[in-house]
């Protein structure tokens, strides 16, 4: 009987599922906007372990959207699923208007050329210079002459705020912050419509992280590139993101910071109203 009472109390204290509009939103921000990434009913799992279930998620053209969640909620799993490195067992993922499950061969390569990915560890080829790393996707997808590819690489090096001579250096010769910028330059090599960033400010000092946030905002504004950024950095969420997607209970809830602050869920409230959340908010005032 005691167990039943405890279970009943736990159920009573558990927050009710949010009433969401299309795309996992707390408030409808569609207003005729172009959806460049659309997930419907997506399930990801490893064996019997379900990570995400019946997940709906929209990303609008031209926005910067942050993806956050507690430990074990599958932030990186979802990112890898979206870009096709992990499979999903249910639901659909549409990228730039195309169901990704239908992409094979040349069509898949064309879609890859329209997206850029910066992995958390940079994933640069250690034996190649920064310039040669940037040229890799250009050679694979476009195949221009050598000098033109080097000119494009030099442009990307400058675009991310690296000195010109950084292009001649190997990744091991760069600082952590410079490696992240070099990785971003490679992700931008083909002028993607969609840019995916996995913990881009992890390991950076506060000043370096703030400069990186400004860089991301500047690229978004100047290039019009849509950015999905996995992060745990509250300063980045406040400084750079238009909306935030929060992974909760195997699903996602999407809103602006103001909307999420009003959302009655214990993890969301602790995350955004805790000491670090309050400090990040004050910094933006």
N, C-alpha and C positions, 0 to 999 in steps of 0.2 A: 504493500500500500504506500509505504514511504517513497519507494522508487517511482511509483505512478505520480505522486504529488510533486516530486522533484522534476519529473519529466514535463508535467503540465506547467510548472512554473517556468521551466526553461523555454517551452514553446511560447508562453505568454510574453516573456522578455525578449524573444527573438524579433528583430525588426521585420515589419511586413514588407513583402517585395514591393519595390517602387513602381508607381504607375508611369510607365515610360511611353513616349511617342516613338515614331518610327526611327530606327537606327540607334536605339539605346539611349535616346536623349531624355533628360529631365524636362527640358523646355524645347519646343519646336523651333529650330533655327534654319529650317530648310529654305523657305521663302524663295523657291525657284532656283536655289543654288545647285551648281553642278556637283554631283557625287562622283568622286574619282576612285574611291575605295568603298566597297559595299559588302558586308558580311551578313548572311542571313542563316539562322539556325545552325551555326557552326559548332561542331563537337570535335575536340581533340582528346586523345587518350593514349596511354601507353599500357598495353595489356588491359587489365580490368580497371586501371586507375584513370578516371575521367578528369581531365584538367579543366576544360571548358565545355559547357553544355548549352545548346540552344542560344548561342551568342549572336546578337545583332549589333552591328557597328557601322556607322557611316563616317567617312572623312570627306570634307568639302574641298573643292579646288581652291588653292591659294592660302589655305590656313596652315597654322602650326598647331598640331595637337599632341599633347603629352599623354603617355600611357604609363599609369602607375598602378601599384597594388602591393599588398603585403607579401612576405616571403612565401613561396610555394603557390602563388596565384597564377604563375605561368606567363609572365610578361614576355620573356625572351622566347618561350615556346610559341606564343601567339605571333610574335614578329616573324619567327622562322617559318611558321605555317603560312602566313600571308605572302612571304617572298618565295615560297615553294620548296624550302629545305626540309620541312616536315609535312607529312600528309595530314588530312583531317578525315574523320570517319563519317561525317554527316554534314549537310548544309552546303551552301555555295559561297564562293568568294569571287566577286567581280572587281577587276582592276582596270580602270580606264575604259569601262563599259564592256569588258570581255570576261566571260566566265573562265577563270584560270584552269579549270579542269579540262577545258577543250583545247588548251594550248599544247602543241607538240611541234617538234622540228623547227622550221623557219619561223612560224608564228610565235613560238615560245622565245626564240632568240630576239625577235623584234620587240616583244614585251620587255625582256631583260634590258634591252637598250634604252627603254623609256623609264627605267627605274635605276636609282643609285642606292647603295647600301654602305653605311659606315659601321663596321662591327666594333664591339667594345674594345677588343685588343688591337684594333687597327687592321689586322690581317694583311699587312704589307709583305711583299716578297723580300726577305732579308738580303738576298744576293743581288737585288736590283737597286739602282738609284731611285730617288723619288720620281724623277722624270720618266724613267723606264717603267715604274709602277703605274704611273698615270697613263702611259701609252698602251699598256696591256689591253684594257677594254676597247680602246680606239682601234687598235690593230685587229682585234677579234671581231668587232661588229661593223667597222667602217672600211678599214684597209686603205688609208690614205698614204701618200708618199712620206718618207721618213722625216723630211724637214717640216712638212705641214704638221705632222703629229707632234714633233718637238715644239713647234710654235704654239700649238694648242696646250700642251703640257705646261709651257712657260706661263701662258695666260692663266691657267688654273692655279698654278703656284702663287701668282700674284693675287688672284681672286680671294684666296683664303688667308692672305696676310703673311705669307712666308717670304723671306728674302730670296732674291733671284738665285743666289748660290746654293740654296737648299735643294734645288733640283738635282744637283750633282752629287748629293750626299746619300749614303746608305741609311736605312732606318736606324741602325745602331749608332749612328753619329748624331742623331737628333735627340732633343729633350722629349719628355713625354708629351708635353703640349704641342710641340712641333710635329711629332708623329701623328697626333690626332688630326692636325690640320692637313698633313700630307694625305692621310687616309680620306679625309673629306674631299680633298682635291681630286683624288681618283674617283670617288663616288660621283663627282660632278663632271667627269670627263666627257660624257655624252649628252650633257645638258638635259638631265632627266626631268620628266613631268612630276615624278614622285620620288622623294628622298626619305630613306629610312635611317634613323640614327639610333644606335643601341648604346645607352649610357655614355653619351658623348663627353660629359664633364667629369666622369669618374676618374679619380686620381689626380685631378687638377687642384691647385690651391685656389682659394676664393677669388683672387684677382684674375687668375687665368681662366677660371670658370665664367666669371662675369664677362670677360673679353670674348669668350667663345659664344656666350649667349647673344652678345651684340653682333657677332659675325653671322650667326644663324639667322637672326632677324633681318640683317642687311641683305643676305642672300635671298631670303624669302621675298623681300620687298623688291629688290632689283631684278631678280630672275623670274619671279612669279611661281617659284617651285613650291609644291605642296609638301609639307614635312610632317612625318609621324616620328615622334621621339620617345623612346623608352627611357625613363629616367626615374631616379628617386630623389633628385635634387630639387628641393622646394623653391630655392632661389630661381632656378631655371623655369619652373612652372609659372611663377609670378612674373618673371621678366620677359619670357619669350612666347608663352603659349596663349593661343586664342581660346582654346577649349581643352578640357582634360578628360580622358577616358580612364575610369577607375575599375579595375577588375575586382569583383566582389561575388562571392558565392557562385563561382563558375560562370558568371555572366559579366556584362560590362554596363556601367552607368556613365553617361557622357554629359558634361555641362561646363559652363564657365566656372571660375572659382567662386564667384558670388552665388551661383546656383548650388554648387556643391556645399558651400558653407551652410546653406539652409536645409540640406538633405539630412534627414534624421537616421543616420547609420553610425554605430559606435566607432568603426574603424575610420570612416571619413572624418568624423568630428575630431577624433584623437589626432589624426594625421594633419589636418589643416588648422586646428585650433590649439594643438599642443605647443610647447615652448618654441620649437624650431619653426613651426608654421607661423606663429605670431611674429617671430623675428623676421622671417622672410616677408611677411605682409608689411611690417614697419619699414623695411628697407625700400619698399616700392612706393611709400607714401611721399 
